[in-house]
Amino acid sequence: MKKLLYRVFALIFNIAGSARLKENRVVFLAPHKGGGNDSLSVMQRYTESLKKYEVIRISSSPSSVAEALRFLFVSPVKLARAKYIFLNDNFMPMAYLRFSPDAVITQLWHGEGAFKKFGLMTDLKPDVAEIEKKAGEKLTFVICTSENVKSVYARAFGCGEEKVLPLGSPRADYLLAEHDKAEISERFYAKFPECRGKKAVLYAPTFRDDPEDDRAILSHVDAEKFRSELGDEYCLLVKLHPQVRSSGALSGAADVTDYDIGELSLICDTLVTDYSSVCMDFALLNKKCVFYAYDLEKYDASRSFCFGYEGYVPGEIAKDFDTVLNAIKNPRSDERLERFRNFNFDYFDTDNARRIADRVFG
């Protein structure tokens, strides 16, 4: 069924593509729901600030029948006439789209640096791999955050390294910008008053391929023990991945699953994660990370990483919750964090969107 919809989208696109491109049209195509402060949104806001372009945003995740019909029959026409296209994930219909040779298609991706394997580096079904490969061939540029990870992105998208531009992540423009931290905190405390006056620890695990493993994630966290040992100084926040099929909220912790991860990265003092790329945000902000990898061997066997996990992650690895608590209670400087930051990021400024725009728009 999906392939049929891809081809319907492509048929309308390819018919509409016979018309001339609109030289000032920029489409921001969002297959991945990254929120209002992801790289695609930051890049869109920067482009709008230039006041030179017709900016259109297209989401491939419609929330109603009307939106689905609009996406399938109207969006291909808008996309086909765009001179510039930015996207933040793989968009499968691209495999069947016949773009004008003058179109400039830029993959921003929704993560930074290189952590877990992704795209064509993963164990895909042959038919899915073929579609992703064909889609990757349509890309003009792939943006990454460091010269060190160019080869990873080239493999992930099946393109030559000459297409991969280490110009930085627009998301970093948001994270490193000057913010009214008091206002952001007050907005947070209004929803979670129990956290006022305490340091915030964010637990943000990623999903597993096995639904049973997903449902068991929170069983590895003892929120009552956290509160007993650290509750006077710290509060525990839990943000589950959208794909996690959990058995419910964790008693004794604040459920921030629906809260913007960008604001959480600014608010929280410490990250506890396992294999989530959210560690890139905290590393960029030079904040402490603890890696609660209680099922590392099983996860590594099924998903795997770009580099050896235990020698690469920017913080202490814990196999049990007592070790997590001890790492939070007894923070220490860790040279792994600085090494990780410098490997995955070439820039620590707020000029990332400008650099990309200068290169893409010429």
N, C-alpha and C positions, 0 to 999 in steps of 0.2 A: 504493500500500500504506500509506504514511504517513497519508494522509487517512482511510483506512478505520480505522486504529488511533485517530486523533484522535476519530473519530465514535463508536467503541466506548467510549472513555474518557468522552466527553461523554454518551452515552446512560446509562451507569451513574451518572454524576454527577447528571444532571438528574432521574433517578428518585429518587436518594437525597436530592436537594435539596428534596423535598417535606416533609421533616421539619424541625423547628425547629432553628435554629442553636444550637450550644453556646456560650454567651456568653463562656466563659473559654478556648475552644480557639484556639490560634495554630498555624498550619501554616507551616513554612519550606520552600518549594518550590525545589528546586535544579536548574534545567535546565542551569546552567553549573557545571562542577567548579572551584570557586575555591580549594579547599584549606581548611585549618583556621583560617586567619586572614583569610579574605575577609570582606566586609561582611555577608553572610548569616550566617556562623558567629558573628561578633562580636555581631551583633544577637540571634541565638539565645541565646548565653551570657548576654547582658544580660537578656533576657526571663526566662530560667530563674532568674536571680538575684533577680528580683522575687518569686518563689514565690507568684504569684497565678494562674498560667495553666497549662493543660494544653498542653504543647509537643510538637508532632509534626514530624518532618523527613521530607520525601519527596524522593527523588532520581529524576529522570527518565532516569538513565543506569544502568539495572540491569546487573549484571555476571554474571548467571546466568539460566537459564530460569525458575527459581523466583522470583527477584526480578522478572523481567519480568512474570510472571503476577500477582504480588502488586501490582506497580505498576498494571497494566491493570485489575484487578478489585477490589482492596481500597483502593488510594489514592484513587480517585474518591469513595468513600463517606466517607472521613476528611476529604477536602478540602471536600466539599459541606456538611458540618456545621460548618465552621470560621467563626467570627466574623471572625477576622483572618488574613490571608494575606500573607506576604512572599515575594518571589521576586527572583532576581538576573540574569534574562535573559528573552528572549521565550519564552513557553511556548505553542506553537502550538494545542494543544487548547482553550486559553482562548477562541478565536474561536467555539467551539460550546457553551460552558458558559453555563447560565442561572443566574447568581448571585442570591442573595437581595439585595434592595435594602439590607438591613442589613449585608451583608458589606463589610469594609474591606480593599481589595487594594492593597498598597504595592510598587512596583517600586524596589528598591534599586540595581539595575544592578551590574555587576561591574567598572566602571572609575570613575575620578574625572575631574572637569573635562571639557574638550572638546578632543579631538585629532583622531583620524580620524572621518570621517562614519560613522554607524551607524544601524541600524534603517531607518525609512522614508526617511532621507536618502540611502540608497545605491541603486544601480541594481538593484532586485529584479525578478524575473519578476512579471508582473501577478497571477498567482494567489497567489504568496507574499506580495506586497504587500497584497493584499486580506485574507489571513488575519491578517497582522501588524496591519493597521489595525483589524480587528474585535476582535482581542485587546487592543489598546491602549485601545479604547473601554471595556473593562471595568475599567480601573485607576481607583482612587480617588485615589491619590497617586503621584507620581514624585519620588524623592529625588535632589537634585544637590548639588554642593559649593559653588556660588557663584551669586549673583544674576546674574553676567555670563553664565552659560551656560544660564539658564532657557529661553530661546527655542530653543536647540539641542535640549534634551531634549524640549520640546514638539513640535518638528518630528519628532524621531526616533521618538516614540511616538504621534504623531498625536493629541495631546490639547491642551486649552487650557492656557495658562500658569498659570492659577489652580490647576491640579492639581500643578504643579511646585513643590516645596518645597526651597529652598536651606538645608537644615539640617545639611549635612556628611555625611561618609562614616564609617560605623562602623569601616571598615578603618583609618581614621586613629587611632581609639582605640588600636588595637594598635600601630601604627607609632610613635606619639608617647608611648606609655606608658613608665614606668620598667621597664627590663629588666635582668636579670643578664647583661650582655654577655659576661662571662667564661664563664659556663655555655654560652651560645649558641655562642660561639667554640670552646670545647672540644669541643662536640658536632660542630661542623663539622670541626675539625682531626682528630678521631678517624677521620673518613672520608677526609679529604684532608690527610694530614700534611705533604705537600710545600708546603703554603701557610702553615704556621706561621711567624710572625715577618715575614710580608710583607703589604703592602697588597694588597687584592683588587680586581681590575678585572673587572666582570661584563659579558660580551658577551651581550646578549639581543635578538636580531633577531626580528621578527615574520614571519608567513608571507606568501607571495605566492600569487596565484591560479593561477599556472602551476606545475605540479609540477616542471618542469625548472628553473625559477628557484629553487624551494625547494632542490633537490638541489645547486645551485651556490653556496648561501650561504656555506658554510664555505671554498670555494675562494678567497674574497676576503679571508681572514684568514691571515696568515703567523705562525703561533704560534712558529716557530723564530726569526724575526726579533724578535718580542716578547721571547722569552726572552733572546736575545743582547743586546738593547739595554736591557731593563728588568728582566730576571730577578733581579737582585740585590736589587731593592727591591719588585717587584710580582709577583703571580701572576695568571694569566689563567683565568677561569672562563667556561664556555660553557653557557648555558641556552637550548635551542631551544624554540620554540613547539610545543605538542602537535600542531598541524596541519602542521608542517614535515616533509616527507618527505626527510630528509637521507640522504646517502650513507654516514654513519657518524660516529663521534666524531672530534674534531680532535686529532691527535697533538701533545703538548706543552702541552695545556691540560686543566684539570679539567672533566669532564663533569658539570654540576650540573642537568641537565635535569629530573630527578625530585626535586630539592630544593625545599623550601618557599620561594616567592619572597618571602614576608614576612621570613623569617629572613635570606635573602640580602640584602635591602634594608638590614637592620640591620648585617650583617657587612661588606659591600663599601664601599669608599671612592669608587669611580668607576663610573659606568654608561656602557657603549658600546652604543648601540642604533641603530635606524634610524627605524622608524615605530611602535614599540610604546608602548602607554600605560603601560608600567612606568616611563616617565620621570616620571609623576605621583608615584609613590612616592618617587623620589629627589629630586624637586623639593620635595615636602612635607618631606623630611628635610634639605633645604638641602644636598644633595650634588651633586658635579660630574657633569654629563652631557656626553657627546660623541656627536654624531649622524653615524654612518657611513652616508651616504645615497648609495652608489655608483650606484644605479639610480633616483634620485629622479624623473626625468622619466617613466620608464615606470610607476613605482608610482603617481605622482600621476594619471596618465592613467587608470589602472584602478580605483583606490580613492578617492583624493582626501581632502582634509582639511577640517575645519570652518573653518579660517583658513589664510592663506598660510603654508606650511611655513617658508620661509627667514626670514621676519620674526617668526616666532612661537616656534620651539623655544628652550628655555632653555639653550643651549650652542653650542659651535662645531660647524659642519657640515664634515664631511670627505668628499671624494669618492674618496680613495685611502687605503691603510692607513698609508703613511708619515705622512700628516697626522694620523691617529688617534694614532700613537705620539708625534708631536711635541706634540699636545694633552695627552697624559697626562704626558709628561716636563716640560712647561712650563706647569703650571696657573696660571691667572690668574683674578682675580675677574671676574665677568661680571654686569652689571646686568640681563641678559636673564633670569637665573634668578629674581631677586627680582620682576621684573615678571610673569613667568609664574606664580609662586607666588601673588602677590596677585590675579591675574586669576582663577585657577582655584579658589582656596580663600578662603572667608570666615572660616573658623575654623581655629585652630592649637592646639586643645586636645583633651582626651580625653572630651568630653561629647557627642559626636555621637550615639551610640546613645540616650543619655538624652533628648536633644532630640527625636529621632524618636519614641521611645516616648511622651513626653509629648503629642505632637501626634496620633499614631495611636490610642493607647489612651484619650486624653482624660483 
